[in-house]
Amino acid sequence: MTGGSDTASLVYSLLLLVLVGSALISRGLPIGQTLKTALGWIGIFAVIFLLVSFRPELKTIWQRVTGELGFGNTSAISGAPMTLRKESDGHFWVTAEVNGTPVRFMVDSGASYTALSAEAARTAGVEPDRFSMKVVLNTANGIVEADRATVRELRVGSLSMQEHAVVVADAFGDTNVLGMNFLSALESWRVEGGNMILEPALP
């Protein structure tokens, strides 16, 4: 999907490089100085080309680094401990309330973020943050770009969370996921047999 744009970027960079080279030669500079200047410009164009070509990968790395440094969602979860039972498909499911609207979620410790389908977000009145950079996610369907958004109130059974950061994308289809930025806000969570036990921090 990105091959055409990458090729266009390379052609554009080469054309700019030719123009710069022509300008340097026309100035009549010594060969040594001309070569040094030309190599400098080649390096600049190479960096620009790499940044453009690997933008999704660089976004993913940046998001992982900021997450590890604790710059993600830090909202606390209040309420009483609750237990989820594993369903016949092998997953843990729960019907939560997103801004008061019932939404069915799969609990997925392999997902970095709580994710809402575009339809669920519209129904619950969750508006994407148009001023934030999109999040790049690696999914089973490949790399997906999702909008950042915030849920005013998320209620999961006996648990409640305010201002919960989520991601929203059409590419999620009908699936909504409670991810690690929810689970990590708990005091603890664990799986015992066919049960998942969620425990909020004590007051």
C-alpha positions as CSV (number, residue, x, y, z in Angstrom):
1,M,0.0,0.0,0.0
2,T,2.9,2.4,0.7
3,G,5.2,1.4,-2.1
4,G,4.0,4.1,-4.5
5,S,4.4,6.9,-2.0
6,D,7.9,5.7,-1.0
7,T,8.9,5.6,-4.7
8,A,7.6,9.1,-5.2
9,S,9.5,10.3,-2.1
10,L,12.7,8.8,-3.4
11,V,12.3,10.3,-6.9
12,Y,11.5,13.7,-5.3
13,S,14.6,13.5,-3.1
14,L,16.8,12.5,-6.0
15,L,15.5,15.5,-8.0
16,L,16.3,17.8,-5.2
17,L,19.7,16.3,-4.9
18,V,20.4,16.9,-8.5
19,L,19.3,20.5,-8.2
20,V,21.6,21.1,-5.2
21,G,24.5,19.4,-7.0
22,S,23.9,21.6,-10.1
23,A,23.9,24.7,-7.9
24,L,27.1,23.7,-6.2
25,I,28.9,23.0,-9.5
26,S,27.7,26.3,-11.0
27,R,29.3,28.2,-8.0
28,G,32.7,27.0,-9.1
29,L,33.7,25.7,-5.6
30,P,36.8,23.5,-5.2
31,I,36.2,19.8,-5.9
32,G,36.9,18.8,-2.3
33,Q,34.6,21.4,-0.8
34,T,31.9,20.5,-3.4
35,L,32.1,16.8,-2.5
36,K,31.9,17.5,1.2
37,T,28.8,19.7,0.8
38,A,27.2,17.2,-1.6
39,L,27.8,14.3,0.9
40,G,26.2,16.5,3.6
41,W,23.1,17.0,1.5
42,I,23.0,13.3,0.6
43,G,23.0,12.5,4.4
44,I,20.2,15.0,5.0
45,F,18.0,13.5,2.2
46,A,18.7,10.0,3.4
47,V,17.5,10.8,6.9
48,I,14.4,12.5,5.5
49,F,13.7,9.5,3.3
50,L,14.1,7.0,6.2
51,L,11.8,9.1,8.4
52,V,9.1,9.1,5.7
53,S,9.5,5.5,4.8
54,F,9.5,4.1,8.4
55,R,6.9,6.5,9.9
56,P,4.6,3.8,11.2
57,E,7.4,1.8,12.8
58,L,8.9,4.9,14.4
59,K,5.5,5.8,15.8
60,T,5.2,2.4,17.3
61,I,8.6,2.6,18.9
62,W,7.8,6.1,20.3
63,Q,4.5,4.9,21.8
64,R,6.2,1.9,23.4
65,V,9.0,4.1,24.9
66,T,6.6,6.7,26.3
67,G,4.4,3.9,27.7
68,E,7.4,2.3,29.5
69,L,8.3,5.7,30.9
70,G,4.8,6.1,32.5
71,F,3.4,8.8,30.2
72,G,0.2,6.9,29.5
73,N,-3.2,6.9,31.3
74,T,-2.8,7.1,35.1
75,S,-6.5,7.3,36.1
76,A,-7.4,5.3,39.1
77,I,-10.0,2.5,39.2
78,S,-12.4,2.5,42.2
79,G,-15.0,0.0,43.3
80,A,-15.0,-3.6,44.6
81,P,-13.2,-6.7,43.3
82,M,-15.0,-8.6,40.6
83,T,-14.6,-12.0,38.8
84,L,-15.1,-12.8,35.2
85,R,-15.7,-16.3,33.9
86,K,-14.0,-17.6,30.8
87,E,-16.5,-18.2,28.0
88,S,-16.8,-21.1,25.6
89,D,-14.6,-19.3,23.0
90,G,-11.7,-19.2,25.5
91,H,-11.9,-15.4,26.1
92,F,-13.1,-13.2,29.0
93,W,-16.0,-11.0,28.0
94,V,-17.8,-8.3,30.0
95,T,-20.6,-5.8,29.2
96,A,-19.4,-2.5,30.5
97,E,-21.0,1.0,30.4
98,V,-19.2,3.6,28.3
99,N,-20.6,7.1,29.3
100,G,-23.7,5.2,30.4
101,T,-24.0,3.2,27.2
102,P,-23.7,-0.7,27.4
103,V,-20.8,-2.0,25.3
104,R,-19.6,-5.5,25.0
105,F,-15.8,-5.9,25.6
106,M,-13.3,-8.7,25.3
107,V,-10.6,-8.4,28.0
108,D,-7.2,-8.7,26.2
109,S,-3.9,-8.4,28.2
110,G,-2.1,-8.6,24.8
111,A,-3.6,-5.2,23.7
112,S,-1.8,-2.1,24.8
113,Y,-5.0,0.1,24.8
114,T,-8.7,-0.1,25.4
115,A,-10.1,-0.1,21.9
116,L,-13.6,0.9,20.7
117,S,-15.1,0.2,17.3
118,A,-16.2,3.4,15.4
119,E,-19.9,2.4,15.8
120,A,-19.5,1.8,19.6
121,A,-17.7,5.2,20.0
122,R,-20.5,7.0,18.1
123,T,-23.2,5.4,20.1
124,A,-21.5,6.2,23.4
125,G,-20.7,9.8,22.4
126,V,-16.9,9.3,22.4
127,E,-15.4,11.8,20.1
128,P,-11.9,11.3,18.6
129,D,-9.3,13.9,19.7
130,R,-8.5,15.6,16.4
131,F,-5.5,17.4,17.9
132,S,-3.7,14.3,18.9
133,M,-1.4,12.2,16.7
134,K,-2.9,8.9,15.6
135,V,-1.8,5.7,17.3
136,V,-0.2,3.0,15.2
137,L,-1.2,-0.5,16.3
138,N,-0.1,-3.9,15.2
139,T,-3.2,-6.1,14.9
140,A,-4.1,-9.5,13.4
141,N,-5.1,-7.6,10.3
142,G,-1.8,-5.7,10.0
143,I,-0.9,-2.2,11.0
144,V,-3.8,0.0,11.9
145,E,-3.9,3.8,12.5
146,A,-6.4,4.7,15.2
147,D,-7.7,7.9,16.7
148,R,-7.1,8.8,20.4
149,A,-10.2,9.6,22.5
150,T,-11.2,9.8,26.1
151,V,-14.2,8.0,27.8
152,R,-15.6,10.3,30.5
153,E,-16.7,7.3,32.6
154,L,-16.1,3.6,32.2
155,R,-18.0,1.2,34.4
156,V,-17.0,-2.5,34.3
157,G,-19.3,-4.3,36.7
158,S,-18.4,-3.1,40.2
159,L,-15.4,-1.1,38.9
160,S,-15.4,2.5,37.8
161,M,-12.9,4.7,36.0
162,Q,-12.9,8.3,35.0
163,E,-11.3,9.9,31.9
164,H,-10.1,6.6,30.4
165,A,-7.9,6.9,27.3
166,V,-9.0,4.7,24.4
167,V,-8.4,4.3,20.7
168,V,-11.0,4.3,18.0
169,A,-10.9,2.9,14.4
170,D,-13.2,1.6,11.7
171,A,-10.7,-1.2,11.3
172,F,-11.6,-2.8,14.6
173,G,-14.9,-3.9,13.1
174,D,-17.4,-4.9,15.8
175,T,-14.8,-5.8,18.4
176,N,-14.2,-3.7,21.5
177,V,-11.3,-4.5,23.7
178,L,-10.3,-3.7,27.3
179,G,-6.5,-3.5,27.1
180,M,-3.5,-3.1,29.4
181,N,-4.0,0.6,30.0
182,F,-7.2,-0.5,31.9
183,L,-5.7,-3.6,33.6
184,S,-2.5,-1.8,34.7
185,A,-4.6,0.8,36.5
186,L,-5.9,-2.0,38.8
187,E,-4.1,-2.9,42.0
188,S,-3.9,-6.4,40.6
189,W,-5.5,-8.9,38.2
190,R,-4.9,-12.6,37.7
191,V,-6.3,-15.7,36.1
192,E,-7.1,-18.7,38.3
193,G,-8.5,-21.6,36.3
194,G,-11.4,-20.3,34.3
195,N,-11.7,-17.1,36.3
196,M,-10.1,-13.6,35.9
197,I,-10.0,-11.7,39.1
198,L,-9.9,-7.9,38.9
199,E,-9.0,-6.0,42.1
200,P,-8.9,-2.2,42.4
201,A,-6.6,-0.3,44.6
202,L,-7.8,0.1,48.2
203,P,-8.8,3.7,49.2
